[in-house]
Amino acid sequence: MWDMGCDHGHLGLLGLKAQKFSKIHFVDSAISATNTLVNKICDYDSESFCVHHIDMGKVPGDQVSGEVVFSGLGGKTIEKALASLLESGLDLNRVDLVISAQSLLDDLRVFLRQAGLKLKAEYLVCENSQYFEVWHLSMDGDYPIKELGSLLWSSCDISVSTGHLQKILAPYRIKQDHGHQDLNKDLRISEIEEILQSSS
Ligand SMILES: C[S@@+](CC[C@H](N)C(=O)[O-])C[C@H]1O[C@@H](n2cnc3c(N)ncnc32)[C@H](O)[C@@H]1O
């Protein structure tokens, strides 16, 4: 398992404790993060983990396989890292991606779809009044990556899905109120409104 942009390493640590992975790779470009982490995990079997103080896009892609997690990073940062990893030989048939991006989700979805990836599962999580989409993707996934999510809305409580939809809708409403017309965005709003209505 590769915990890309691991920071405190909580995700990789869970993997380490679960002993479900042959090796956990913690990757972060911040020396403060990797130094703190090294002290935290020094009691584990040194064969079971590896800490990489490196830009995640500079990890040799041909050495990456298994579960690759990008969480708490911007969509553009994830896209850039994946593009570099692909250039250095990442084989998408050898990985499962778990992605929870903080921003620019639409652009990232397009990039992942164009790379041939599909969804295995999709979740919506609400934590401290913030909504996070979590995508589990692979080349042999079963569902298409859709702009408004495929499985997202059935993965959680109605109050969570409605809250997330309202958040997605807000910037478009402001534009509409200011008289900006955009056919694609207007279509998107009507699609979102349909989802809201069917879940209320
Ligand atoms: C907000 S933290 C996310 C931590 C953790 N993944 C999570 O979900 O809670 C972002 C981390 O990504 C690291 N980071 C950002 N860009 C990076 C890059 N290009 N390569 C490696 N690490 C990066 C930062 O140093 C920071 O520690």
The ligand as an SDF file (V2000), in Angstrom:
LIG
                    3D

 27 29  0  0  0  0  0  0  0  0999 V2000
   -3.3840   17.6800    4.2010 C   0  0  0  0  0  0  0  0  0  0  0  0
   -2.0840   16.5420    4.2960 S   0  0  0  0  0  0  0  0  0  0  0  0
   -2.9530   15.0400    4.0100 C   0  0  0  0  0  0  0  0  0  0  0  0
   -2.5770   13.9910    4.9880 C   0  0  0  0  0  0  0  0  0  0  0  0
   -3.2510   12.6440    4.8690 C   0  0  0  0  0  0  0  0  0  0  0  0
   -3.0340   12.0480    3.5770 N   0  0  0  0  0  0  0  0  0  0  0  0
   -4.7110   12.7300    5.1910 C   0  0  0  0  0  0  0  0  0  0  0  0
   -5.5520   12.3530    4.4020 O   0  0  0  0  0  0  0  0  0  0  0  0
   -5.0440   13.1730    6.2910 O   0  0  0  0  0  0  0  0  0  0  0  0
   -1.1970   16.7670    2.7870 C   0  0  0  0  0  0  0  0  0  0  0  0
    0.2440   16.1900    2.8270 C   0  0  0  0  0  0  0  0  0  0  0  0
    0.6590   16.0020    1.4880 O   0  0  0  0  0  0  0  0  0  0  0  0
    2.0010   16.3720    1.3670 C   0  0  0  0  0  0  0  0  0  0  0  0
    2.2250   16.7010   -0.0480 N   0  0  0  0  0  0  0  0  0  0  0  0
    1.6590   17.6860   -0.7930 C   0  0  0  0  0  0  0  0  0  0  0  0
    2.0900   17.6350   -2.0630 N   0  0  0  0  0  0  0  0  0  0  0  0
    2.9610   16.5780   -2.1290 C   0  0  0  0  0  0  0  0  0  0  0  0
    3.7400   16.0060   -3.1620 C   0  0  0  0  0  0  0  0  0  0  0  0
    3.7190   16.5120   -4.4050 N   0  0  0  0  0  0  0  0  0  0  0  0
    4.5120   14.9390   -2.8770 N   0  0  0  0  0  0  0  0  0  0  0  0
    4.5310   14.4150   -1.6230 C   0  0  0  0  0  0  0  0  0  0  0  0
    3.8270   14.9150   -0.5990 N   0  0  0  0  0  0  0  0  0  0  0  0
    3.0390   15.9820   -0.8440 C   0  0  0  0  0  0  0  0  0  0  0  0
    2.1600   17.5540    2.3280 C   0  0  0  0  0  0  0  0  0  0  0  0
    3.5030   17.6920    2.7180 O   0  0  0  0  0  0  0  0  0  0  0  0
    1.2490   17.1310    3.4830 C   0  0  0  0  0  0  0  0  0  0  0  0
    1.9630   16.4470    4.4710 O   0  0  0  0  0  0  0  0  0  0  0  0
  1  2  1  0
  2  3  1  0
  2 10  1  0
  3  4  1  0
  4  5  1  0
  5  6  1  0
  5  7  1  0
  7  8  2  0
  7  9  1  0
 10 11  1  0
 11 12  1  0
 11 26  1  0
 12 13  1  0
 13 14  1  0
 13 24  1  0
 14 15  1  0
 14 23  1  0
 15 16  2  0
 16 17  1  0
 17 18  1  0
 17 23  2  0
 18 19  1  0
 18 20  2  0
 20 21  1  0
 21 22  2  0
 22 23  1  0
 24 25  1  0
 24 26  1  0
 26 27  1  0
M  CHG  2   2   1   9  -1
M  END
$$$$
